[in-house]
Amino acid sequence: MLRYVGVISILITGGIWRGINADSKPNLLNEIKMSMDPMVDPCEDFYAYSCNNWAEHHPNGDYGESTGLVDNRMNIQLINHMESSRRPENQDQHMKKLNFFEKAFTYYESCVNETSNNFFQYFDGIKPGNRIEWPILQEAQALRGGDENYIQLQWPMDEFDLFALLGKLQSYGLNNVLIKQEMARTQNGSLQILLEIPQVEEDENEKDELPAYLYFLDALGIPKLKAYDYIKRIKATRKHWHQVYRNFSETESEEDQPKKLSFEKLQHIFPKLAIFLENILPSNHLRSDDFVVIYNVDYFQYLMEKEWPSRVSQNICNYLMVKFLIYLFKDKTHDFTKMECIKDLRNKMDLAVNYIYHQHIIVNETQQYYEDMVFMVHKIYKHYMAILEENHLKLNSQQLELLKTKINSLRLNLGNLPKRIIYPQYPENLKQQEPPLNPQEIENFFANIPNLHPSNYYQNHLDLLKHRFWKSLLYEQNFSHYISTDNALGSSSTPIYYARQNMIILFQGFLQDPIYNLEMDQLSKWSLLGFILAHEFTHAIDTSGMLFGPDGYQLDSDLGIQDHENFTQALECLQQQLPTDSIDERLADLMGARVVYNVYSKEANWQTAAPHSQIPWKKLFFLNISQFFCGRKDVKFRDHDSDAERLHQIVANYPVFAETFKCRTGSKMNPIKKCRVF
């Protein structure tokens, strides 16, 4: 995920958010010059030389680097549209079936209408059994009713069905509590279901949860002494189950075979587990030929046969409630501001938002965007294949063909919308027209979400969580767009590669200043957007990507590529330079820079003089790439190393950089030993 910069400030006027940018097409040369620190030797620390002053000129706390800036700009555009579309609530609208746009709008509206964290509304419709209340809520209700002498109401544990409750909670996405399940749709439409012992969480998670316990109990009005007693029991329950997980995991031997059976057989042999699954999915979504695999049958026998007294059952019930509440709290919007609410909407209904953005915000530019992206990805493909043909690794013909076939079958989806596919391998003279969008496909995708309500964010959130779980069971290869089930991914505009569909997703929000505009000069275009596209191409053949075939199915073998002496030596070379746990990102960075340098120097060599600049074009090429990585020093990425490390490894291994900046041999940016993979 790569970086660039820009300037934007925000104000709110009459409920509409407006982005203020004096120059709608930021002067990229000015951006480079403002970020540079000429006091630093670029041959010793190119990141400091090119990025040291970036933060000083970008004081806006709403973003910390280029991808955050682009997301921020897109969010403002979406807020403007949603706010201008707001309308007085019509009682009749709750009587009709809402379409996907109305559902998206209503979810956003319910978020900005919320004024406080009334998170116990989540449990208005979720109970641990028929005619039974959560024990903690039962006590809180008694206390609010003025029962000062409340000790312990009789809790009707006969109505408590642990397996039904576990299934119900997991239908909203909670997992790894008492039962860990994984479900996947197979090619024939049946489900493959794995049931396992939960993995024991790290100890530090308990420290994170303790303040949450206190916060929730205090919000319920539970007195401190009673709250500490509840916390003591919740902690003891947590500790008990973690020990149970460990005990059964340790006693499992390699000879213990998992039990494999159809769902129909499961209903007869393990009816409680069948109840668990029937509460995760509606009965009409489970087929008799769905396949269930149970690991460590002894643990599940214990879970099904164990009978607990009422007090222990209540402790388990309270433990599940708190775990579910913490899960919901992490998934909900961070705040009820317009900015946080639009991020939450993007995370929950990204496909709908992508359509709204395409049809209502950038509709006049979409054809030009599409044509330009066709041009760019074709040029990248052409030079990518040429580099593979060099066969730097000296792979055998079958190994090389595997890599070439993977790139040859790669697709790019522009906007993550149905059927908006670009095929890089199509002949250059074959013009690819922008495919028409069919809103009915998106309508069908969101059809199972019930009508949302503009004044009930919490129930709306639950309804969308159920939809997210349903999405996770779709057979991905049947779709031409990426189906996001990650709560943090929908609100990001950063391009991604998805191996199971062999597809790059280029989000439309990414195609805006300062990363890209239609009038951008060739050097800026290739060293900015071109770089990140070539970076994503490489993920198709990195150490993870090469394990999946061109159709997205996992391969039995990579034909020995990763065991090839030259491949392992190339990776070792990179690790010796700068150790990393994200070697695939380093591969993508190095290959991305090499490819787009070739594209620009060979395809646009009539423009090798940087327009309106005294900076030689080769220097400007690397300075422009560095702008992707400029940002605040405290920014952390979950899948990447630091920006400085990534940038340094690119330039240190590309001889053209050392020649351009006249770096002495042995300097940090011009090491004697250089690494190259492909």
Sequence and secondary structure as in RCSB ss.txt:
>XXXX:A:sequence
MLRYVGVISILITGGIWRGINADSKPNLLNEIKMSMDPMVDPCEDFYAYSCNNWAEHHPNGDYGESTGLVDNRMN
IQLINHMESSRRPENQDQHMKKLNFFEKAFTYYESCVNETSNNFFQYFDGIKPGNRIEWPILQEAQALRGGDENY
IQLQWPMDEFDLFALLGKLQSYGLNNVLIKQEMARTQNGSLQILLEIPQVEEDENEKDELPAYLYFLDALGIPKL
KAYDYIKRIKATRKHWHQVYRNFSETESEEDQPKKLSFEKLQHIFPKLAIFLENILPSNHLRSDDFVVIYNVDYF
QYLMEKEWPSRVSQNICNYLMVKFLIYLFKDKTHDFTKMECIKDLRNKMDLAVNYIYHQHIIVNETQQYYEDMVF
MVHKIYKHYMAILEENHLKLNSQQLELLKTKINSLRLNLGNLPKRIIYPQYPENLKQQEPPLNPQEIENFFANIP
NLHPSNYYQNHLDLLKHRFWKSLLYEQNFSHYISTDNALGSSSTPIYYARQNMIILFQGFLQDPIYNLEMDQLSK
WSLLGFILAHEFTHAIDTSGMLFGPDGYQLDSDLGIQDHENFTQALECLQQQLPTDSIDERLADLMGARVVYNVY
SKEANWQTAAPHSQIPWKKLFFLNISQFFCGRKDVKFRDHDSDAERLHQIVANYPVFAETFKCRTGSKMNPIKKC
RVF
>XXXX:A:secstr
        EEEEETTEEEEE S SS  HHHHHHHH  TTS TTT HHHHHHTTTGGG   TT SBHHHHHHHHHH
HHHHHHHHHT     GGGGTS   HHHHHHHHHHHHHH  S  GGGGGGS  SBTTB  HHHHHHHHHHTT TT 
      GGGB HHHHHHHHHTTT  SSS EEEEEE TTS EEEEEE      HHHHHHHHHHHHHHHHHHT  HH
HHHHHHHHHHHHHHHHHHHHHHHHHH  TT   EEEEHHHHHHH HHHHHHHHHHS GGG  TT EEEES HHHH
HHHHH    HHHHHHHHHHHHHHHHHHHHHHS S SSHHHHHHHHHHHSHHHHHHHHHHHTSTTTHHHHHHHHHH
HHHHHHHHHHHHHHH TT   HHHHHHHHHHHHT EEEESS TT EE TTS TTS        HHHHHHHTTTS 
   TT HHHHHHHHHHHHHHHTTS GGG SS     TTTTT    EEEGGGTEEEE GGGSSTTT  TT  HHHH
IIIIIHHHHHHHHTTSSTTGGGB TTS B S  TTGGG HHHHHHHHHHHHHS  S HHHHHHHHHHHHHHHHHH
HHHSGGG S TT SS HHHHHHHHHHHHH B TT   SS   HHHHHHHHHHT HHHHHHHT  TTSTTS SS  
   
